[in-house]
Amino acid sequence: METALLLPVVLILLLGAIDFGRLFFSWVTLHQAARIAANEASIDSSTESADVPTLVADEYAVMNCDPGPPTLVYTRAGAPVTNPEIGDYATVVLECDFTLLTPMSELLFGEISMRADSTFPIRMGCVSCEPGGPGPPPPPPPEECRTVPDMVGKSVAGARAAWTAAGFVGAFNTTASDTATVAPGPVIDPLAPECPSPQAIFNAEVTVTTELPQTEPAGCAVVPNLIGMTIADARAAWNDTPFGEVLPPEPDADATAIVASQDTERDGTSFSSEPGVTCLDPAEEPPVDVEVTLGAPLPAPPPAPCQVPHLVDKAHSVGKAEWYAAGFAADTFNPSQAGWVIKSQSLAGFSWQVCDSSITVSQKEEGQP
């Protein structure tokens, strides 16, 4: 009798707990779907409401209720727009009616309506263009970032020159000779998270390994790798070997031109060899010559940026001194003459900026925290 009396109550509580769990799971999933859709719409602002179910198909598949038609609105300063731009907002609204399992609960509550919305700022994608059109150009990289040059296959000397020409001031680490060949997998430290691939912070260091030379037959000499070296340095490196001469031998070639490729030959006939790896017998006749093709000289490296000091809450004279001590150009600290404490600065502290940047500071009023 006790079981008969308690069992309906237990079943009602159990089914109610199951319904509550299903309801809570659907509520969380609905909000997750709204966030995913709004995020996707903020990345590609050509997204339309009809695209939302496809974007959140995985979430829709596990929900315990059938969502209604989604709503996607792009806004600017709170007003809807049809030509969203970077800085506007994408808002997604999802609604669904949840059906309870427990007959008594369904009788008492009926279908439960749920609603979820999420808003993300537009930060990239198609701006003021038709859906499917080209997106905006990517934002410029931070001032401290430099593009890592392709060093694999170059001579160690050529890779070092390319590293410097790219604007890196960090060390170039290797134990190999300048005419060895750089192997895949240079290691760069540190890889700053704010620098998009394939870039790294300007003061990063790089460590390279080299391809191992062939050591048989005994008594051979390794063919020097000249790729990436200037023609002047390439001639000097080849002349230090027991091989022949560098072709073309024109004395009027630009001494700063870079060797783009090289090809070994005997008596005008080319043969296969791997620069910095292959060993050849220098005593064989005719002698081994090398024919090179030249590329453009490496560009001058960009100047290193300067780091903005943190100036807030410092005396104006102290902040001004720190600004110029960081390497910034003359007459770039505004206002120049003052005798107060700094409240704010126009450039973020510890950020990297070009060294001719200007900064403006404001005055903290007396008694202001």
N, C-alpha and C positions, 0 to 999 in steps of 0.2 A: 504493500500500500504506500509506504514511504517513497519507494522508487517510482511508483506511478504518479505520485504527487510532484516529485522533484524533477523527473525526467523532462517534462515540457519546459520547465524553467531553465534547466541546464541547456537544453537544445536551443532555446531562444537566445540565451547568453552566448552560446558558442557560435551560432549563426550570426548574431549581432557582431561578435568580435571579428568573424571572417569578413562581414560586410564593411566593418570599419577599416580593416586592413586593406581590402580592395579599394575602398574610397581614398584612403591616404596614399596608397601606391599610385592611383590614377591622378590624384592631385599633384604629386611630385613629378610624375611623368609629363603631365600637361605643362607644368611650368618649365621643365627641362626642354621640352619641344619648342616652347615659345622663345627661350633663350637661344637655342640653336638656330632657329629660323631668323631671329633678329640679328644675330651675329653674322650669319651668311649674307643677309641683306645689307649689312653695313660694309661688308668687304666688296660686294658687287652690287652696286645700287641700280643695276638693271633688273634685279629680282622683282617678280610680280607675285600677287597673292596666289595665282594659280601654281606657282612653283613651290610654295610652302609645303604642301603634303609630300612632295618628292624629297624635299630637304630633310624632313623628319619622319621618313617612312619607318625607320627602326622603332621610334618611339610610338608611332601610331599602332604598330603591330602588337604591342604588349599592353596597350591601354584597355581598361575594362569598360570603356564607353566609346561611343562613336562621335568623334568631333564634328562640329558643324563647319561651314565654310570659314576659312581663316581670313583675317583682315590684316593687311599690311599697309601702313601709312608712312610716308616720308614727310617730315615736318622741318620747318625753319622758324625759330623763335615762336614755337607753339602753333604756327599756321601750316596747314598742309601745302605741299609743293609737288609739282609733277616733274621738275627738273632738279633732283637733289644734287648737291655738291658736297665736297669734303667739309666736314664741320656740321652738316645737318644731321638729323636723327632718323633712324628707322625703327618703327614700332610695330610689333606683331601682336595680335590679339587672337587667342584661341578659346573656344567654348565647346563644352560637351555636356550631355545629359547622362547622368549615372543612374543605372537601374539596380536596385537592391535585390538580393536573393531571398531574404526573409519575407514571407508573405505579409506578416503583421507589420514589419517595417515599411514595406512597400505601400501597405494600406494607410499607414500613418503619415509617411513622408512623401510617397510618390517618387517621381524621378527628381534627383538632386542635380541642379545646374551648377556647373563649375566654370570658372573663367580664369585665364592666365594671360598676362601681358608682359612684354619685355621690350626695353628700348636700348639701342646701342648707337653711339655716334658713328657716322660714316667716316672711315679713315682711308679708304682706297677704293679703286674700282672705276666703273664707267661714270663719268661726271658730265652732266648736261649733254648726253648723247643718246642715240637710239639704243634700245636693248641689243646686245651683241656687238656694239661698236667698240672701238679701241678705248682702253682706259687711259687715265692720265699718266704722264711720265712719273716714274718713281721718284720719291723725294731724294734730295742729295744726301750722300752719306755724311755722318758726323765729321767735323773738321779733323778729328784725330785719327780717322780711318784711312788706310791706304790699300790699294789693290795688290794682292800678292802676285808677283810675276810667275810665269811658268818657267821653272828652273830645270826640270827633268830633261836629261839628254844634253844639256849645255856643259861646257867645261866649268870647273869650280870657279875659275877666274871670271868667266862670263856670267855665272849665276850670282856671284858676289856683286858684280857691276850692275846687274839687273835689279837686285835687291836694293842697292843704294839709290839707283835712278828712280825706283818706285816711291822713294821718300821715306824709307825705313832708316832709323838711326840706331836700332838695336844691333847687337853683335851678330855676325855671320860665323857660325861655329862649324868647323870641320878639321879633320886631321890629315886630309888628303892633299896631294899636290895640285897646283893650279891647272894642270892639263888632264886631270882625271875627269871621269864622266859622272855627273850627278844622277843618282839612282832615284826611283820613285819613292814618295813618302817623306818629303821634308817635314820636320816637326817645328811648329811655330808656337812660341810661348811668350806672353799669354794671348789667347784668342778672346778679345774683348767682346762681351755679349752684345754691345750696342753696334758693333760693326757687322754688317750683313756679309754672308759668304759671297765671293771669295776674298774678303778683306780682313785686315787685322789692324790693331792699334799701331800707330807709327813707331813706338819705341819697343815693339816686340822683337824678340830674338828668334833666329832660325838655326836649326841644326840639320845639316845634310849629310847623307852617306853617299858613297860612290860605288859604281860598278867595279867588280874585281877584275884585274887584267888576266889574260891568258898567259900562263908561265911556261908553256911548252911550244916549240922545242927550247931547250936550254940555250942561253946566250943570246936570246932575241931582245929586241928593244920595243917598248910599247909605243904604238902610234899616238902622238899627243892629240888630245881633244882641243880644238881651237874655236869651237862654236861659242859665240857670245863674247869673244875677246875682240878688242880693236885689232885692225889689220897690222898696226905697228907692233902690238904685243904678240900677235900670232906669229909674225915673222921672227921675232926674237925668240919665242918658245920653240919654233921649229928648227931654227938655226942652232939651238943648244942640243939637238939630237944628232945622231950619226946618219940621218937620212939626207935626201937631196935638197930641193928648194921649194919655195912657196910660189904657186902659180895662181893668178896672174902676177907677174913681178913688176907691174907698172909703178915706177917711183912716184908718180903724181897722184896716186890713189889717196883719198882722204884718210889721214892717219887715225881719225876717230871713227871711221866706218866699222860696223860690226860684222864679224864673220857669221853668215847665216847658215852655211853648210860647207862641208868639205868632202873631197873625194880623192883617194889615193890612186896613183897610177905609176906605171913603169914604162918608160919610153913612149909616152903618149897614150898608153892603153890602160883604162881604168880596171881596177879589180876590187873585190869586196873586202872591206875591213871595218871594224867597229872602233870608232875613235875612243881613245882612253882605255881600251880593253884588249884589242888585238896586238899580239907580239909578232914582229917581223925580223928577219935576219938582215941587218944593215950591210953585211958584207956581200950580199948577192948583187949581181949586176943585171941590168942597169939599176941605178939608184932609185929609191922610192921618192917620188915627188908628191906634193899635195896641191890639188886645185881647189880654190875656195870661191864661193860666191859671197858678195857683200850686201849687207842691208844698211838701213839708215843708222846714223849714230844714235846712241841712247839720249833721251831728253835730260835736261837738267832736273835734278830732284826738287820737288816742292819744298818750301821752307817748313820747318817744324812749327807747330802751333804753340801758343802760350796758354798756360792754365790760369783761369780767373781765380783770384783769391776770394775767400769768404770775408766780406767787409762789414756785414751788419753788426751793430753794437760796438763798432770800433770808432775811435776818434778819427775825424776827417783826415788829419795829417798822417796818422798811422796807416789808414786805408790807402791813401795816395801813395805813400812810400812803398807799401806792399805791391800795389798795382804796377808801378814802374820796375820794382825789383823782379817781378815775374817776367819781364822782358817786353812789355808792351811799349809801343812807340810814344814819342814825346807828344804832349798836348792832346792826350786822348782821355784824360780824367776830368769829368765835369760834375759840378763846378770846380774850378781850380782853386779858388780862394774861399776858405770858410773856416770856422772854428767851432764846429759842432759835432755831435755824434751821428753816425750814419744809421738811418732807419731802413732803407731798402737800396737795392742795386739793380740796374737794368739787365745785367748779364748774370746768369746763375753761377754761384760760387762753385769752384772745382770743375767747371766745364772747360773744354778746350776751344779756343777761338783763334782766328788769325791775329797775328801780333800787331796789326795796325787797326784793330777794332777799338771803338770808343765805348766808354761806360759812363752812365749818369747815375749819381747817387742822390738820395733825398735826405732831408734833415729830420731827425727825431725831435719832437717837441719836448720841452721840459716837463717832467713828470709823467711822460708817456712810457708804458712798460716796453 
